[in-house]
Amino acid sequence: EKWPLLLCCLVGLASVPAAVGIADYQALVTNAARFEQARYLLPLLALYAGLFALGAKSVGPRLGRLFVPALWALVSLHTIAAMVLTVNRYYV
């Protein structure tokens, strides 16, 4: 079955940004150097690729036409968030 792998990818997509957010919040509270940099979100790219492949294969051709564009929107939002973090860190 492909569903355990899909679930693992989804947990990874939630846990990586959460870990970065927790580390950044702890740095904010302790007045340490901030942790928010886009490079820490790069491991998500492999998970996105896996989700595209699993999504297209697992849900079938009919639902795949809806699932893959939704994932593409998620990747686009991730890219925009990474750019905003970088601009906020270095230019604002």
N, C-alpha and C positions, 0 to 999 in steps of 0.2 A: 504494500500500500504506500501511496505517496503522502497521505495525510499526516503521519508523524513527522516527516521531513518538513512539510508545510508549516505545521505547528511550531517546530523548532526554529524555522526562519522567522516566523512572526514574533516569537519570544525574543529572538535576537534583535529584531527591529525595534522592539520596545525597550530592551534592557541596555543597549549601547547608549542611546540618548539619555536614558535615566541615569546611568552611571556618570556620564559627563556632566549632567545637570547637578547631581549630588556633589560631585567633586568641586564644581564651580561654586555652588552655594556655600560649601564649607570654606572655600577660599575667601568668599565674600564676607562671611561671618568673622573669620579670624584675621581679616585684613592682609591676607597673603596674596601672592600673584594670582591673577585670574586664570581660569582653566579653559575658558571658552574659545576654542580655535577650531576651525573647520577641519583640520587634518585629523582630529580625533574621531570624526564621523566617517572617515574613509572606509573602515571595515564594513560599513553598511552597503557599499556598492556590490560586493559579492553576494550578499543576501538578496539584494534587489534582483540581480541576475538569476539567482536560483528561484525566486518567486515568479519571475516572468516565465521561466521554463516550466515550473510546476503548475503554475496557473493555467497556462495554455494547454498543458497535457491532462491535468486532473479534472477540470470542470467541463471538458468537452468543447466541441466547436461552437455550440450555441451560446453558452455562458462565457466562453473564452473571449468572445467579442466584446463583452462588457467588463470582464475581469482585467484583461491586459491594459485597456485604456485607463482604468482606475489605478492600476499600478504605475502607469506612466505619469499620471497626475501626481501620485505620491512621490515619485522620483523627482519630478519638477519642483514640488514644494520643498523637498530636501535640498535640492540645489540652491534654491532661492534662500532658504534658511542658512545654508553654509556661507553664501555670499554676504548676507546681512550680518552674520557673526563676524566675518572677516573685516567688513567695512567698519562695523562698530568697534572692533578691537583696535584697528590701526589708524582709522581716519576720523573718528568722531570723538 
